[in-house]
Amino acid sequence: MRGCSCTRWTAFSPTRAPSTGHFCFGLPVDPADLKQKIGVYQGAYSHILGRAVYEGMAGALPTADHPFTGIMNAARKVVSSRTLRTAEWANTTIAAGDTTEEIDNLRLGGDGHIVIWAALASGGRSCGWT
Amino acid sequence: MRLDLIDEFRLDLHPCVAGEGTRLFDDVPGSYRLDLVLSTEFSNGTVGLHYRRHR
């Protein structure tokens, strides 16, 4: 059975990408931190996103010059939403059914981990990304 | 968290106090114990926290 790993991601903005040298709270990015995240994201069987996170990421990341762009474009993505009708980002499906059943569909039948992208609506504001 | 479907958490603790914002966890059970798996200090002062759900 695959494990579900929840990672908190405040917001995404291509203009504040790690390659510019600054990220959340204006802190420089530690390459070791980036390497650790890339390992977790790249090694995931699937990525689960809520609608708000999906729309934020899908609106910027697919064409951005960002270390996660290639990984997330290629990754298997599932948007957990009962309101989203279509998902244009490559390799994305929408899960609108019972939450436990939808998660079990992804967990069962293999090993590895699933990344759940969590975000806070106010996170972007805290980072000055409004 | 309410359905207890999450096995682990990876959180970044930034050395900055926002002073406002949404609660990190909301609508959660009264008791939700976690075990620390790993904490990693990064050069920018951020600490990567890796917790696993206590089962």
N, CA and C atoms of all chains as a GROMACS GRO file, in nm:
protein
  555
    1MET      N    1   0.084  -0.120   0.000
    1MET     CA    2   0.000   0.000   0.000
    1MET      C    3   0.087   0.125   0.000
    2ARG      N    4   0.045   0.222  -0.077
    2ARG     CA    5   0.121   0.347  -0.084
    2ARG      C    6   0.085   0.438   0.034
    3GLY      N    7   0.186   0.508   0.084
    3GLY     CA    8   0.162   0.603   0.193
    3GLY      C    9   0.126   0.739   0.139
    4CYS      N   10   0.044   0.812   0.214
    4CYS     CA   11   0.006   0.947   0.174
    4CYS      C   12   0.088   1.048   0.253
    5SER      N   13   0.164   1.129   0.182
    5SER     CA   14   0.251   1.227   0.246
    5SER      C   15   0.199   1.367   0.217
    6CYS      N   16   0.170   1.441   0.321
    6CYS     CA   17   0.115   1.575   0.305
    6CYS      C   18   0.227   1.678   0.314
    7THR      N   19   0.240   1.760   0.212
    7THR     CA   20   0.342   1.864   0.215
    7THR      C   21   0.276   1.999   0.206
    8ARG      N   22   0.322   2.091   0.286
    8ARG     CA   23   0.260   2.222   0.288
    8ARG      C   24   0.334   2.315   0.193
    9TRP      N   25   0.258   2.372   0.105
    9TRP     CA   26   0.314   2.460   0.004
    9TRP      C   27   0.237   2.589   0.008
   10THR      N   28   0.301   2.699   0.033
   10THR     CA   29   0.227   2.822   0.058
   10THR      C   30   0.165   2.881  -0.068
   11ALA      N   31   0.238   2.886  -0.173
   11ALA     CA   32   0.188   2.945  -0.296
   11ALA      C   33   0.292   2.921  -0.404
   12PHE      N   34   0.256   2.952  -0.525
   12PHE     CA   35   0.355   2.938  -0.630
   12PHE      C   36   0.355   3.063  -0.716
   13SER      N   37   0.471   3.114  -0.739
   13SER     CA   38   0.483   3.229  -0.827
   13SER      C   39   0.612   3.216  -0.908
   14PRO      N   40   0.603   3.217  -1.040
   14PRO     CA   41   0.724   3.201  -1.121
   14PRO      C   42   0.821   3.316  -1.103
   15THR      N   43   0.769   3.432  -1.060
   15THR     CA   44   0.859   3.545  -1.045
   15THR      C   45   0.941   3.535  -0.916
   16ARG      N   46   0.901   3.445  -0.828
   16ARG     CA   47   0.977   3.426  -0.704
   16ARG      C   48   1.035   3.285  -0.700
   17ALA      N   49   1.064   3.233  -0.816
   17ALA     CA   50   1.116   3.097  -0.823
   17ALA      C   51   1.254   3.089  -0.758
   18PRO      N   52   1.291   2.972  -0.709
   18PRO     CA   53   1.422   2.957  -0.645
   18PRO      C   54   1.539   3.004  -0.730
   19SER      N   55   1.523   2.994  -0.863
   19SER     CA   56   1.635   3.033  -0.949
   19SER      C   57   1.667   3.182  -0.937
   20THR      N   58   1.572   3.260  -0.886
   20THR     CA   59   1.599   3.403  -0.870
   20THR      C   60   1.677   3.430  -0.742
   21GLY      N   61   1.693   3.327  -0.662
   21GLY     CA   62   1.772   3.342  -0.540
   21GLY      C   63   1.689   3.371  -0.418
   22HIS      N   64   1.561   3.400  -0.435
   22HIS     CA   65   1.476   3.429  -0.320
   22HIS      C   66   1.346   3.350  -0.331
   23PHE      N   67   1.298   3.312  -0.217
   23PHE     CA   68   1.174   3.238  -0.215
   23PHE      C   69   1.089   3.292  -0.102
   24CYS      N   70   1.017   3.207  -0.036
   24CYS     CA   71   0.927   3.253   0.068
   24CYS      C   72   1.000   3.336   0.175
   25PHE      N   73   0.941   3.447   0.215
   25PHE     CA   74   0.994   3.536   0.317
   25PHE      C   75   1.128   3.596   0.276
   26GLY      N   76   1.158   3.594   0.148
   26GLY     CA   77   1.282   3.653   0.101
   26GLY      C   78   1.406   3.577   0.139
   27LEU      N   79   1.389   3.453   0.184
   27LEU     CA   80   1.504   3.373   0.225
   27LEU      C   81   1.574   3.313   0.102
   28PRO      N   82   1.706   3.306   0.105
   28PRO     CA   83   1.773   3.237  -0.005
   28PRO      C   84   1.740   3.089   0.000
   29VAL      N   85   1.742   3.025  -0.112
   29VAL     CA   86   1.708   2.883  -0.117
   29VAL      C   87   1.832   2.799  -0.090
   30ASP      N   88   1.819   2.705  -0.002
   30ASP     CA   89   1.928   2.611   0.025
   30ASP      C   90   1.918   2.497  -0.075
   31PRO      N   91   2.023   2.475  -0.156
   31PRO     CA   92   2.018   2.367  -0.257
   31PRO      C   93   1.984   2.230  -0.195
   32ALA      N   94   2.023   2.210  -0.070
   32ALA     CA   95   1.993   2.082  -0.004
   32ALA      C   96   1.843   2.067   0.017
   33ASP      N   97   1.777   2.179   0.048
   33ASP     CA   98   1.632   2.180   0.066
   33ASP      C   99   1.564   2.145  -0.066
   34LEU      N  100   1.610   2.211  -0.172
   34LEU     CA  101   1.553   2.189  -0.305
   34LEU      C  102   1.572   2.044  -0.348
   35LYS      N  103   1.691   1.992  -0.320
   35LYS     CA  104   1.722   1.854  -0.358
   35LYS      C  105   1.629   1.756  -0.286
   36GLN      N  106   1.605   1.785  -0.158
   36GLN     CA  107   1.518   1.697  -0.080
   36GLN      C  108   1.375   1.698  -0.135
   37LYS      N  109   1.326   1.817  -0.168
   37LYS     CA  110   1.190   1.829  -0.221
   37LYS      C  111   1.179   1.761  -0.357
   38ILE      N  112   1.278   1.784  -0.442
   38ILE     CA  113   1.275   1.723  -0.575
   38ILE      C  114   1.269   1.570  -0.562
   39GLY      N  115   1.344   1.517  -0.466
   39GLY     CA  116   1.343   1.372  -0.445
   39GLY      C  117   1.205   1.321  -0.407
   40VAL      N  118   1.140   1.395  -0.318
   40VAL     CA  119   1.005   1.354  -0.273
   40VAL      C  120   0.904   1.366  -0.387
   41TYR      N  121   0.910   1.475  -0.461
   41TYR     CA  122   0.811   1.498  -0.568
   41TYR      C  123   0.834   1.404  -0.686
   42GLN      N  124   0.962   1.388  -0.722
   42GLN     CA  125   0.994   1.305  -0.838
   42GLN      C  126   0.966   1.157  -0.810
   43GLY      N  127   0.984   1.116  -0.686
   43GLY     CA  128   0.968   0.976  -0.652
   43GLY      C  129   0.824   0.935  -0.623
   44ALA      N  130   0.732   1.031  -0.628
   44ALA     CA  131   0.594   1.002  -0.592
   44ALA      C  132   0.523   0.922  -0.700
   45TYR      N  133   0.435   0.833  -0.656
   45TYR     CA  134   0.351   0.759  -0.751
   45TYR      C  135   0.249   0.855  -0.812
   46SER      N  136   0.198   0.944  -0.728
   46SER     CA  137   0.096   1.037  -0.774
   46SER      C  138   0.097   1.162  -0.685
   47HIS      N  139   0.037   1.269  -0.735
   47HIS     CA  140   0.024   1.393  -0.659
   47HIS      C  141  -0.124   1.428  -0.649
   48ILE      N  142  -0.170   1.459  -0.528
   48ILE     CA  143  -0.308   1.498  -0.507
   48ILE      C  144  -0.311   1.647  -0.475
   49LEU      N  145  -0.396   1.720  -0.545
   49LEU     CA  146  -0.408   1.863  -0.524
   49LEU      C  147  -0.554   1.902  -0.506
   50GLY      N  148  -0.580   1.998  -0.422
   50GLY     CA  149  -0.714   2.056  -0.413
   50GLY      C  150  -0.733   2.149  -0.531
   51ARG      N  151  -0.856   2.195  -0.550
   51ARG     CA  152  -0.884   2.279  -0.667
   51ARG      C  153  -0.803   2.409  -0.665
   52ALA      N  154  -0.798   2.477  -0.550
   52ALA     CA  155  -0.729   2.606  -0.543
   52ALA      C  156  -0.579   2.590  -0.572
   53VAL      N  157  -0.520   2.486  -0.515
   53VAL     CA  158  -0.377   2.462  -0.539
   53VAL      C  159  -0.355   2.426  -0.685
   54TYR      N  160  -0.443   2.341  -0.737
   54TYR     CA  161  -0.431   2.301  -0.877
   54TYR      C  162  -0.435   2.424  -0.968
   55GLU      N  163  -0.533   2.510  -0.947
   55GLU     CA  164  -0.548   2.626  -1.036
   55GLU      C  165  -0.428   2.720  -1.024
   56GLY      N  166  -0.377   2.735  -0.904
   56GLY     CA  167  -0.260   2.820  -0.885
   56GLY      C  168  -0.137   2.764  -0.955
   57MET      N  169  -0.117   2.634  -0.940
   57MET     CA  170   0.000   2.572  -1.000
   57MET      C  171  -0.014   2.559  -1.151
   58ALA      N  172  -0.132   2.516  -1.196
   58ALA     CA  173  -0.153   2.492  -1.339
   58ALA      C  174  -0.147   2.622  -1.418
   59GLY      N  175  -0.175   2.734  -1.350
   59GLY     CA  176  -0.174   2.863  -1.419
   59GLY      C  177  -0.035   2.919  -1.439
   60ALA      N  178   0.065   2.860  -1.375
   60ALA     CA  179   0.198   2.921  -1.383
   60ALA      C  180   0.310   2.820  -1.405
   61LEU      N  181   0.303   2.709  -1.335
   61LEU     CA  182   0.416   2.615  -1.333
   61LEU      C  183   0.446   2.546  -1.467
   62PRO      N  184   0.346   2.504  -1.545
   62PRO     CA  185   0.376   2.425  -1.666
   62PRO      C  186   0.477   2.487  -1.761
   63THR      N  187   0.479   2.620  -1.771
   63THR     CA  188   0.571   2.685  -1.866
   63THR      C  189   0.678   2.767  -1.796
   64ALA      N  190   0.683   2.759  -1.662
   64ALA     CA  191   0.779   2.842  -1.587
   64ALA      C  192   0.920   2.784  -1.592
   65ASP      N  193   1.018   2.871  -1.571
   65ASP     CA  194   1.156   2.827  -1.558
   65ASP      C  195   1.177   2.796  -1.410
   66HIS      N  196   1.142   2.675  -1.372
   66HIS     CA  197   1.138   2.639  -1.231
   66HIS      C  198   1.185   2.494  -1.216
   67PRO      N  199   1.257   2.464  -1.110
   67PRO     CA  200   1.308   2.327  -1.091
   67PRO      C  201   1.198   2.221  -1.086
   68PHE      N  202   1.077   2.259  -1.051
   68PHE     CA  203   0.969   2.159  -1.039
   68PHE      C  204   0.890   2.143  -1.169
   69THR      N  205   0.914   2.231  -1.267
   69THR     CA  206   0.831   2.231  -1.388
   69THR      C  207   0.829   2.095  -1.459
   70GLY      N  208   0.945   2.044  -1.492
   70GLY     CA  209   0.952   1.918  -1.566
   70GLY      C  210   0.894   1.802  -1.485
   71ILE      N  211   0.924   1.802  -1.357
   71ILE     CA  212   0.876   1.695  -1.268
   71ILE      C  213   0.724   1.695  -1.262
   72MET      N  214   0.668   1.812  -1.240
   72MET     CA  215   0.523   1.820  -1.221
   72MET      C  216   0.446   1.810  -1.352
   73ASN      N  217   0.505   1.851  -1.464
   73ASN     CA  218   0.438   1.832  -1.593
   73ASN      C  219   0.425   1.682  -1.623
   74ALA      N  220   0.527   1.607  -1.589
   74ALA     CA  221   0.528   1.463  -1.621
   74ALA      C  222   0.453   1.381  -1.517
   75ALA      N  223   0.436   1.435  -1.398
   75ALA     CA  224   0.380   1.357  -1.288
   75ALA      C  225   0.231   1.325  -1.307
   76ARG      N  226   0.191   1.213  -1.248
   76ARG     CA  227   0.048   1.176  -1.244
   76ARG      C  228  -0.019   1.264  -1.137
   77LYS      N  229  -0.117   1.343  -1.179
   77LYS     CA  230  -0.179   1.438  -1.087
   77LYS      C  231  -0.330   1.411  -1.075
   78VAL      N  232  -0.380   1.424  -0.955
   78VAL     CA  233  -0.522   1.405  -0.930
   78VAL      C  234  -0.574   1.528  -0.856
   79VAL      N  235  -0.675   1.593  -0.912
   79VAL     CA  236  -0.736   1.707  -0.844
   79VAL      C  237  -0.857   1.657  -0.766
   80SER      N  238  -0.856   1.677  -0.636
   80SER     CA  239  -0.968   1.638  -0.552
   80SER      C  240  -1.067   1.753  -0.550
   81SER      N  241  -1.172   1.741  -0.630
   81SER     CA  242  -1.268   1.851  -0.642
   81SER      C  243  -1.402   1.802  -0.694
   82ARG      N  244  -1.508   1.859  -0.638
   82ARG     CA  245  -1.641   1.827  -0.688
   82ARG      C  246  -1.698   1.943  -0.770
   83THR      N  247  -1.616   2.046  -0.789
   83THR     CA  248  -1.662   2.161  -0.866
   83THR      C  249  -1.585   2.179  -0.996
   84LEU      N  250  -1.461   2.134  -0.999
   84LEU     CA  251  -1.381   2.148  -1.121
   84LEU      C  252  -1.432   2.051  -1.226
   85ARG      N  253  -1.453   2.099  -1.347
   85ARG     CA  254  -1.508   2.014  -1.454
   85ARG      C  255  -1.399   1.962  -1.547
   86THR      N  256  -1.305   2.046  -1.580
   86THR     CA  257  -1.198   2.003  -1.671
   86THR      C  258  -1.062   2.044  -1.613
   87ALA      N  259  -0.962   1.962  -1.643
   87ALA     CA  260  -0.825   1.991  -1.599
   87ALA      C  261  -0.733   1.978  -1.720
   88GLU      N  262  -0.680   2.093  -1.764
   88GLU     CA  263  -0.604   2.097  -1.888
   88GLU      C  264  -0.457   2.054  -1.871
   89TRP      N  265  -0.406   2.066  -1.750
   89TRP     CA  266  -0.263   2.035  -1.727
   89TRP      C  267  -0.240   1.887  -1.761
   90ALA      N  268  -0.131   1.860  -1.830
   90ALA     CA  269  -0.100   1.725  -1.875
   90ALA      C  270  -0.101   1.626  -1.759
   91ASN      N  271  -0.148   1.506  -1.788
   91ASN     CA  272  -0.146   1.395  -1.692
   91ASN      C  273  -0.228   1.424  -1.566
   92THR      N  274  -0.336   1.499  -1.582
   92THR     CA  275  -0.420   1.534  -1.468
   92THR      C  276  -0.560   1.474  -1.483
   93THR      N  277  -0.609   1.416  -1.375
   93THR     CA  278  -0.747   1.367  -1.371
   93THR      C  279  -0.817   1.431  -1.252
   94ILE      N  280  -0.949   1.426  -1.252
   94ILE     CA  281  -1.028   1.484  -1.143
   94ILE      C  282  -1.094   1.372  -1.063
   95ALA      N  283  -1.081   1.378  -0.932
   95ALA     CA  284  -1.146   1.280  -0.844
   95ALA      C  285  -1.259   1.352  -0.771
   96ALA      N  286  -1.383   1.315  -0.804
   96ALA     CA  287  -1.498   1.384  -0.746
   96ALA      C  288  -1.581   1.292  -0.657
   97GLY      N  289  -1.536   1.170  -0.640
   97GLY     CA  290  -1.614   1.073  -0.563
   97GLY      C  291  -1.588   1.082  -0.414
   98ASP      N  292  -1.627   0.977  -0.345
   98ASP     CA  293  -1.605   0.968  -0.201
   98ASP      C  294  -1.456   0.976  -0.172
   99THR      N  295  -1.417   1.062  -0.080
   99THR     CA  296  -1.274   1.089  -0.057
   99THR      C  297  -1.197   0.963  -0.020
  100THR      N  298  -1.250   0.885   0.074
  100THR     CA  299  -1.180   0.765   0.118
  100THR      C  300  -1.164   0.665   0.002
  101GLU      N  301  -1.269   0.649  -0.076
  101GLU     CA  302  -1.261   0.555  -0.189
  101GLU      C  303  -1.163   0.603  -0.294
  102GLU      N  304  -1.164   0.732  -0.321
  102GLU     CA  305  -1.071   0.786  -0.422
  102GLU      C  306  -0.926   0.768  -0.376
  103ILE      N  307  -0.901   0.792  -0.248
  103ILE     CA  308  -0.765   0.776  -0.194
  103ILE      C  309  -0.725   0.629  -0.199
  104ASP      N  310  -0.815   0.541  -0.161
  104ASP     CA  311  -0.784   0.397  -0.165
  104ASP      C  312  -0.751   0.351  -0.306
  105ASN      N  313  -0.821   0.407  -0.405
  105ASN     CA  314  -0.792   0.371  -0.544
  105ASN      C  315  -0.646   0.399  -0.578
  106LEU      N  316  -0.592   0.505  -0.520
  106LEU     CA  317  -0.454   0.542  -0.548
  106LEU      C  318  -0.356   0.465  -0.460
  107ARG      N  319  -0.396   0.439  -0.336
  107ARG     CA  320  -0.305   0.376  -0.240
  107ARG      C  321  -0.283   0.228  -0.267
  108LEU      N  322  -0.389   0.160  -0.304
  108LEU     CA  323  -0.380   0.014  -0.315
  108LEU      C  324  -0.318  -0.028  -0.448
  109GLY      N  325  -0.253  -0.141  -0.445
  109GLY     CA  326  -0.198  -0.195  -0.569
  109GLY      C  327  -0.055  -0.158  -0.596
  110GLY      N  328   0.017  -0.109  -0.496
  110GLY     CA  329   0.157  -0.078  -0.520
  110GLY      C  330   0.223  -0.015  -0.399
  111ASP      N  331   0.353   0.010  -0.412
  111ASP     CA  332   0.428   0.072  -0.304
  111ASP      C  333   0.458   0.217  -0.339
  112GLY      N  334   0.540   0.278  -0.258
  112GLY     CA  335   0.580   0.416  -0.283
  112GLY      C  336   0.498   0.515  -0.204
  113HIS      N  337   0.499   0.639  -0.247
  113HIS     CA  338   0.424   0.740  -0.173
  113HIS      C  339   0.346   0.833  -0.266
  114ILE      N  340   0.247   0.896  -0.209
  114ILE     CA  341   0.162   0.991  -0.279
  114ILE      C  342   0.176   1.125  -0.208
  115VAL      N  343   0.203   1.230  -0.285
  115VAL     CA  344   0.218   1.363  -0.225
  115VAL      C  345   0.084   1.436  -0.227
  116ILE      N  346   0.043   1.485  -0.112
  116ILE     CA  347  -0.077   1.569  -0.103
  116ILE      C  348  -0.030   1.712  -0.087
  117TRP      N  349  -0.066   1.795  -0.181
  117TRP     CA  350  -0.021   1.934  -0.176
  117TRP      C  351  -0.120   2.016  -0.097
  118ALA      N  352  -0.077   2.062   0.017
  118ALA     CA  353  -0.163   2.145   0.100
  118ALA      C  354  -0.120   2.290   0.087
  119ALA      N  355  -0.213   2.379   0.099
  119ALA     CA  356  -0.177   2.521   0.090
  119ALA      C  357  -0.270   2.603   0.176
  120LEU      N  358  -0.223   2.715   0.215
  120LEU     CA  359  -0.303   2.807   0.294
  120LEU      C  360  -0.333   2.929   0.210
  121ALA      N  361  -0.458   2.969   0.211
  121ALA     CA  362  -0.498   3.082   0.128
  121ALA      C  363  -0.419   3.208   0.163
  122SER      N  364  -0.386   3.222   0.291
  122SER     CA  365  -0.316   3.344   0.331
  122SER      C  366  -0.165   3.331   0.315
  123GLY      N  367  -0.120   3.212   0.279
  123GLY     CA  368   0.025   3.192   0.269
  123GLY      C  369   0.091   3.286   0.172
  124GLY      N  370   0.025   3.305   0.058
  124GLY     CA  371   0.083   3.393  -0.043
  124GLY      C  372   0.095   3.535   0.008
  125ARG      N  373  -0.004   3.577   0.087
  125ARG     CA  374  -0.001   3.713   0.140
  125ARG      C  375   0.115   3.728   0.238
  126SER      N  376   0.135   3.626   0.321
  126SER     CA  377   0.245   3.630   0.416
  126SER      C  378   0.378   3.642   0.344
  127CYS      N  379   0.384   3.583   0.225
  127CYS     CA  380   0.508   3.586   0.149
  127CYS      C  381   0.518   3.710   0.062
  128GLY      N  382   0.417   3.796   0.067
  128GLY     CA  383   0.419   3.915  -0.016
  128GLY      C  384   0.391   3.886  -0.161
  129TRP      N  385   0.311   3.784  -0.187
  129TRP     CA  386   0.284   3.742  -0.325
  129TRP      C  387   0.147   3.784  -0.375
  130THR      N  388   0.084   3.877  -0.308
  130THR     CA  389  -0.051   3.914  -0.351
  130THR      C  390  -0.048   3.988  -0.483
  131MET      N  391  -0.726   1.479   0.729
  131MET     CA  392  -0.695   1.449   0.870
  131MET      C  393  -0.819   1.395   0.941
  132ARG      N  394  -0.936   1.454   0.907
  132ARG     CA  395  -1.060   1.410   0.970
  132ARG      C  396  -1.090   1.264   0.937
  133LEU      N  397  -1.055   1.222   0.814
  133LEU     CA  398  -1.078   1.083   0.772
  133LEU      C  399  -0.957   0.995   0.802
  134ASP      N  400  -0.853   1.054   0.859
  134ASP     CA  401  -0.728   0.985   0.893
  134ASP      C  402  -0.669   0.912   0.772
  135LEU      N  403  -0.659   0.983   0.662
  135LEU     CA  404  -0.606   0.924   0.538
  135LEU      C  405  -0.461   0.964   0.513
  136ILE      N  406  -0.406   1.049   0.599
  136ILE     CA  407  -0.270   1.098   0.577
  136ILE      C  408  -0.173   1.020   0.666
  137ASP      N  409  -0.066   0.974   0.606
  137ASP     CA  410   0.032   0.892   0.679
  137ASP      C  411   0.149   0.973   0.732
  138GLU      N  412   0.182   1.080   0.661
  138GLU     CA  413   0.295   1.159   0.709
  138GLU      C  414   0.281   1.305   0.666
  139PHE      N  415   0.354   1.391   0.734
  139PHE     CA  416   0.354   1.534   0.705
  139PHE      C  417   0.497   1.580   0.682
  140ARG      N  418   0.515   1.665   0.584
  140ARG     CA  419   0.644   1.729   0.561
  140ARG      C  420   0.619   1.879   0.564
  141LEU      N  421   0.666   1.941   0.668
  141LEU     CA  422   0.642   2.084   0.689
  141LEU      C  423   0.774   2.160   0.693
  142ASP      N  424   0.771   2.281   0.641
  142ASP     CA  425   0.888   2.368   0.652
  142ASP      C  426   0.859   2.475   0.755
  143LEU      N  427   0.945   2.484   0.854
  143LEU     CA  428   0.932   2.589   0.954
  143LEU      C  429   1.028   2.701   0.916
  144HIS      N  430   0.969   2.817   0.879
  144HIS     CA  431   1.050   2.929   0.835
  144HIS      C  432   1.084   3.020   0.954
  145PRO      N  433   1.202   3.078   0.957
  145PRO     CA  434   1.240   3.164   1.070
  145PRO      C  435   1.180   3.303   1.056
  146CYS      N  436   1.049   3.306   1.050
  146CYS     CA  437   0.980   3.433   1.027
  146CYS      C  438   0.840   3.423   1.087
  147VAL      N  439   0.798   3.524   1.160
  147VAL     CA  440   0.664   3.525   1.217
  147VAL      C  441   0.573   3.610   1.129
  148ALA      N  442   0.470   3.548   1.074
  148ALA     CA  443   0.383   3.619   0.980
  148ALA      C  444   0.292   3.717   1.054
  149GLY      N  445   0.253   3.682   1.176
  149GLY     CA  446   0.170   3.774   1.253
  149GLY      C  447   0.022   3.769   1.220
  150GLU      N  448  -0.012   3.696   1.117
  150GLU     CA  449  -0.152   3.680   1.078
  150GLU      C  450  -0.161   3.556   0.991
  151GLY      N  451  -0.283   3.513   0.964
  151GLY     CA  452  -0.295   3.402   0.871
  151GLY      C  453  -0.396   3.298   0.912
  152THR      N  454  -0.410   3.201   0.825
  152THR     CA  455  -0.501   3.090   0.846
  152THR      C  456  -0.435   2.986   0.934
  153ARG      N  457  -0.516   2.917   1.014
  153ARG     CA  458  -0.459   2.810   1.096
  153ARG      C  459  -0.402   2.702   1.007
  154LEU      N  460  -0.290   2.647   1.048
  154LEU     CA  461  -0.225   2.545   0.967
  154LEU      C  462  -0.312   2.420   0.956
  155PHE      N  463  -0.369   2.377   1.068
  155PHE     CA  464  -0.459   2.262   1.067
  155PHE      C  465  -0.593   2.306   1.124
  156ASP      N  466  -0.698   2.274   1.055
  156ASP     CA  467  -0.831   2.310   1.104
  156ASP      C  468  -0.925   2.192   1.080
  157ASP      N  469  -1.036   2.190   1.152
  157ASP     CA  470  -1.134   2.083   1.136
  157ASP      C  471  -1.066   1.946   1.154
  158VAL      N  472  -0.990   1.936   1.262
  158VAL     CA  473  -0.916   1.812   1.287
  158VAL      C  474  -0.966   1.745   1.415
  159PRO      N  475  -0.938   1.616   1.432
  159PRO     CA  476  -0.980   1.546   1.553
  159PRO      C  477  -0.916   1.608   1.677
  160GLY      N  478  -0.978   1.586   1.792
  160GLY     CA  479  -0.926   1.642   1.916
  160GLY      C  480  -0.789   1.590   1.952
  161SER      N  481  -0.762   1.466   1.916
  161SER     CA  482  -0.631   1.407   1.943
  161SER      C  483  -0.574   1.353   1.812
  162TYR      N  484  -0.456   1.396   1.778
  162TYR     CA  485  -0.398   1.356   1.650
  162TYR      C  486  -0.247   1.350   1.669
  163ARG      N  487  -0.199   1.238   1.720
  163ARG     CA  488  -0.058   1.228   1.758
  163ARG      C  489   0.032   1.198   1.639
  164LEU      N  490   0.148   1.261   1.640
  164LEU     CA  491   0.247   1.242   1.534
  164LEU      C  492   0.380   1.198   1.594
  165ASP      N  493   0.456   1.120   1.520
  165ASP     CA  494   0.592   1.083   1.560
  165ASP      C  495   0.691   1.156   1.469
  166LEU      N  496   0.794   1.214   1.528
  166LEU     CA  497   0.896   1.281   1.447
  166LEU      C  498   0.984   1.177   1.379
  167VAL      N  499   0.997   1.190   1.248
  167VAL     CA  500   1.083   1.099   1.170
  167VAL      C  501   1.219   1.162   1.148
  168LEU      N  502   1.217   1.289   1.108
  168LEU     CA  503   1.342   1.356   1.074
  168LEU      C  504   1.323   1.507   1.080
  169SER      N  505   1.424   1.577   1.130
  169SER     CA  506   1.424   1.722   1.117
  169SER      C  507   1.556   1.761   1.052
  170THR      N  508   1.547   1.848   0.953
  170THR     CA  509   1.666   1.887   0.877
  170THR      C  510   1.684   2.037   0.881
  171GLU      N  511   1.798   2.080   0.933
  171GLU     CA  512   1.828   2.224   0.934
  171GLU      C  513   1.886   2.265   0.799
  172PHE      N  514   1.832   2.371   0.741
  172PHE     CA  515   1.888   2.421   0.616
  172PHE      C  516   1.962   2.551   0.642
  173SER      N  517   2.050   2.588   0.547
  173SER     CA  518   2.141   2.700   0.568
  173SER      C  519   2.068   2.834   0.579
  174ASN      N  520   1.945   2.842   0.529
  174ASN     CA  521   1.871   2.969   0.534
  174ASN      C  522   1.790   2.983   0.663
  175GLY      N  523   1.808   2.889   0.755
  175GLY     CA  524   1.737   2.897   0.882
  175GLY      C  525   1.606   2.821   0.886
  176THR      N  526   1.564   2.771   0.770
  176THR     CA  527   1.443   2.691   0.764
  176THR      C  528   1.472   2.551   0.820
  177VAL      N  529   1.374   2.494   0.887
  177VAL     CA  530   1.388   2.357   0.936
  177VAL      C  531   1.281   2.271   0.869
  178GLY      N  532   1.325   2.168   0.801
  178GLY     CA  533   1.233   2.074   0.738
  178GLY      C  534   1.190   1.971   0.842
  179LEU      N  535   1.059   1.960   0.865
  179LEU     CA  536   1.006   1.868   0.967
  179LEU      C  537   0.931   1.754   0.899
  180HIS      N  538   0.968   1.635   0.933
  180HIS     CA  539   0.904   1.517   0.874
  180HIS      C  540   0.841   1.437   0.988
  181TYR      N  541   0.710   1.433   0.990
  181TYR     CA  542   0.635   1.360   1.094
  181TYR      C  543   0.557   1.245   1.033
  182ARG      N  544   0.539   1.142   1.110
  182ARG     CA  545   0.455   1.029   1.067
  182ARG      C  546   0.339   1.016   1.164
  183ARG      N  547   0.224   0.981   1.113
  183ARG     CA  548   0.105   0.961   1.197
  183ARG      C  549   0.131   0.846   1.292
  184HIS      N  550   0.105   0.870   1.422
  184HIS     CA  551   0.122   0.765   1.522
  184HIS      C  552   0.006   0.667   1.509
  185ARG      N  553   0.036   0.541   1.483
  185ARG     CA  554  -0.071   0.440   1.465
  185ARG      C  555  -0.059   0.334   1.571
   0.00000   0.00000   0.00000
